[in-house]
Amino acid sequence: MNFVDHLKNKIIRQSRFITPAEAMELFIEASGFCWSVLAAASEIREHFKGKKIIFCGITNAKSGRCPEDCMFCAQSSHYKTTAHSYPLKKSAQIIADAEKAVRNGAECFGIVTSGKQLKSKKERLEIIRAIQGVRETGLFPCASLGMIDKATAMELKAAGLFRYHHNLETSRSFFKTVCTTHDYEESVKTLCAAKEAGLSVCSGALIGMGENISHRIELAQTLRKLDVDSVPLNILHPVKGTPLSHMRALPPMEILMTLAVFRFMLPDRDIRLCGGKEKNLRQLLPLGIVAGANALMTGDYLTTAGQNSSLDHEMIADLGLTATRERITCTCNIEKHSRPVARQKRRPVQKHPS
């Protein structure tokens, strides 16, 4: 039995996690046996997640003027970029964005705001109204609102929030290289507060910032210890005006091997292929599913456009897989502010045991 099969069987048959050292050896092995690694990652995905692919959508509910100095971010006030700046959208606008995500076949919908945290009670109340409205569409409401404490998390859960999203972005050992205005532990505490409030938790990576594979493995190990439910994988799209605008794109095969390593290390979690996937994987985008992703962000991102959702659904079908919700191709009978999938509302999926 070769090393790749040994690790795959350890995960599937023995229900054991691989170690960081084994993950590193797997990545090294992948340089000579990439297709066997991809095949094994796909088998692990299918064992734990079946043949269903989850789509999620987001809205940039509040953009720009962020006081944080994250060196990859177009919305940081520290850098001059062409990203739009605007205050928090009204709840009706956010709900309208959610209804578009419904038509795109999304199951989850994220409300994302710039800044370290919400600034006022007025903003918080608007977000709560938006969460309630998103829930009524039949989507699972998610939110990414910066740092929160347990009391805020409980308030959001009471409003109907299903999942809180807060990316760690990279490993603790590399974090100060890309951000100096807040400490890594603040983000960890936010994730813990959300979990303590009973929310599902989403946290993941932005790769291609100059980190190496050991940093990515360190992050995956941290996410496993924090017991997060969903792990988005974003790939840097360098933005002119930011300190990382000069970064060279990662080779597509390195992205795929990183994704496969995440699937090996986090076998029963939802792994979402998100921002930068089209630009960086190009013609190899379908292999992102083969490499272990069981979820996709569909539609536009925060400050950049994504491909048409119909292409995402076509890709899934071509791979012999199905989306958890169908895309609505005819909207002739959908009136403004209607709730087109309310009768399809599903109970939130219970998180997998670790």
N, C-alpha and C positions, 0 to 999 in steps of 0.2 A: 504494500500500500504506500503510495507517495505521500508527501507531507501535506499537500492540499486536501487530499481525501481524508487523511488522519484528522485534520482540524475540522473538516466538515462533519465527520462522524462523531467527533467529540461534542459538537454543538447539537446535532440532530438526534443522535442515538443515546448519548450520555447526558444530555441537557446540562452541559457544563460550558462555562465561559472560557475563551482563550485568553492568555496572558498578554500584556503589552510586548513582551519579548517574542512571543509567537506571532503576534500581529506584525512586528517588524520583519521577522523572517518570512512571513507570508508576502509582504510587499516586495522584498528582495527576490523571492521566488517568482513573483509575478513578472519580473523583467524577462524571464526566459520561458515562462509557461502562462502567459497572460490569458489565453483562451480557457485553460482549465480552471483558472481562478474565477473568471467571469461565470463559467458554467456552474461552479460550486456555489458562488454567491447567489446565483439565480435559483438554485435548488433550495438553499437556505431560505430565501425570500418566499418561495412558493410553499415550503413546509410550514412556515409560521403565518403567512399572510394570504395564501391561496392565489387565485388568478384574478383578484380584484385590485383595481388601482383607484386610489382616492385622489380627487381633484380639490384644490382649495383656491380661493381667490382672496385678494386683499384690496383695501382702499387706503390711499395716502390721506388720512383724515386731517392732518395738520402738518404743513410742510415748511422746512427751512428754519433759519434763525436758531439753530441748536447751539447751546453754549459748550457742548462737548467737542473735543478736538480729535475725534476718531479720524485717522488719516486717510481712510478709504471713502469717507462719506461726503456726498455732494451737498448735504443739507447743513453741514457744520458752518457756523458763523465765522469760524477762523479762516475760511478759504473763500476765494472768489470763483464761483462756478455759475453755470447758467440754470441751475435748478430753481424751480419756482418756490416762492415763499408765500404762504397764506395762513390765516388763523384757522382754528378748528371749524370744520364744516358743521352745518346744522344736521341734526339727526335725520331729517327727511332726505338730505343729500346722501348721507351714508347708507340709508335704507335703500335708496334708488340704486346705489352702487351694488348693494347686496343682491337686489333683484336681477341685475345684469349677471352677477356670478351664478345665480340660480339657472339662468338661461344657458350659461356656459357649462352646466353640469357639475358645479362645485358642490361639495358636501360641507365644507367648513369655510368660514369667511372671517378674515382678520381685519380689525380696525387698528390702524397703525398711526401713532402720532410722533412727531419729532420732539426733541427735548429730553432732559433727564427725568422729568416727571410732570404730571398734570399740574398746572399752576393755580387753579382756583376751584372753588365749589361749583361755580357756574359751568366750567368745563366738565367736571365730573358728572354733573346732572345731565348734561347734553350727551355724554358718552353712555350713561345709564339708559336714557331714552332710546339711543341708537341700538344698544344691546337688546333691549326688549323688542324693538322693531325687527331686527335681524332674526331673532328667535322665531318671530311670527311667520317669517318667510319659509320656515322649515329647515334653514341652515343651522349648523352648529356655530354660535358666535364665539369668536376668539378676539383677543385684544393684545396689543403691544404698546404699552403706555409709559414705558420707562420703569424707573424704580418704584416699587410699591411695598407697603408693609402688610401685615396679616389683616389688619382692620379694613384696609382698602380692598384687599383681595376678597374678603368675606362680603363686602358691600357689592362688589362686582358679581360674585357668585349668586347672591340673593336676587340680583337683577336678571339673571338667566345666563351669565357667561359660562361657557363650557370649558374653555382652555385659555391659559395665559401664556403668551409668547415673549421670551426675552433671550436673545442670542448671547452666548458667551463669546462667540466669534472665533476665538483661538484658545490656545492653552494658557494656563496661568503664567508659565515661564516666558511666553512670548508677548503677552498682552501689553506690557509697558512700551513695547516697540511701536505699537500702533495707537495707543491712547494713554494720556497722562492726566486727564481731568477727573477720572473716577477710578476707584480701586476695584480689582477683580472680585474681591470679596463682597462688594456691594451688590454685584449682579448675582452671585451665589445666594446671598440672603434673600433677594427678590424671588428667586426660584423656590427657595425653601418656604417663604411666606405663602406663595401661591399654593404649594402642595399642602401646607398645613391648613389652609382654608378649604381644602377639598377640591380644588381645581385641577383639571388635567394640565400638564405642563409641556411646553414646546421650547426647545433650546438647541441651537446647533452652531454651525461653522461657516466662516467665510474663508475660503482657501485661495491661495495665490497672492498673499500679501508679503511673501518673502520667507514665510515659515517653512520648515522642512517636515518630512513625514513623521519624525519623532514628536514634533509639536502636535500634529494631527492625532496621532495615537494617544498622546497625553490627554487631549481634549475628549476623545471618545471614552477614555477610561473615566474621566471626571463626570461625563454625562451619564455613564453607567452607574457610578456611585450615587449620583443625585437622583437616579431612578426616573429620568424624564420619559415621557410617553412618546413624544414626536421629535425627530431630529432633522431639521432642514439643513441641506447642504447647498450653500451659495458659492459661486465662483466669481472672483473679482472682475468687475468691468471697470477698468481704470477711467476716472473722470478728470478731465482737464481742469486744473486749478487746485487739485488735491495733491498732497505730498506723494501719493502712490500712483500718480498719473503716468509715471515712467515705467511701471512694472510690465514685464513681458508676460504674455499669456502662457498659462500652463499648457503643456502638450495634452491633447485630448485623452491619450491613453493613461497619463498620470492621474487625471481626474477620475477616470473609470476605475483605476486600481485603488485610489483613495476611497471611492464609494464602496468598492467591494470589501475593503478592510473594515469600513464602518459597519457593513452588514455582518461580517464575521464577528465583530466585537459587540454589536447591538442586535443580535439576531431576531428578537421578538418585538422590536420597536418599529414604529412607522418612520421610515427614512424618506424624506421629501427632497426631490431635486427641484431647486428653486432658481433664484436670481442668477443670471449669466449663463444659463444652461444652453440656450440657442447659440449665443455668440461664441462660446468657448468649446462646446462639443461639436457644433456644426453638423456635418453629415453623420456623425456617430451618436447623435442624440438618442435614438432608440436603444442603443447599448447601455444607456444609463439605467433603464429598467432591467436589462439583463444583468447589470452589475450589482443590482440589489435594491434599487429604489422601488417602493410600493406606493408612492404618492408623488403628485406633481403640483406645483403652483401653475395655474393657468390664467391667461389674460395678462394684463399689464402689471408691472412691478411698481415700486415707489416713485422712481424718477426716470425710469426707462420703459420702453414699450416691449411687450412680449409678443410672441406669434399668435395668430388667430387660434382660438380654442378648438375650432373644428379640426385643425391640424393635429393637436394633441390627441383628440379622440380618434382620429384616423390612425395615428401612430399606434395607439393602444390596441385598436382592432386588428391592425396588421400584425401585431405581435401575438395574436390569439388570446388577448386578455380583454377584460371588460371593466368599464368604469362603474363605481358604486352608484352613480346617478347618471341618467342619460342627459345629453344636451338637448335643450328645447329649440328646435329649428324653426318653428312657426310661432310668432308672437302676436298674430293678428287679433286674437281675442283677449290679450292681456292688457288691462287698463292700467293707467298710472297708479302706483302705490297698491296694486293688487298683491295677493299672496299666492303665486302660481303653484307652489308645491306644498302648501300647508297641510294637505291631506296625506302627504308622503312623509310627514315628520317621523323621525326615528329616534329611538332612545339612544343616548350617548353610548358608544362602545366602551365597555369596561377595559381598563388598562390591563395589559398582560402581566402576569406575575413574574417577578424576577427570579 
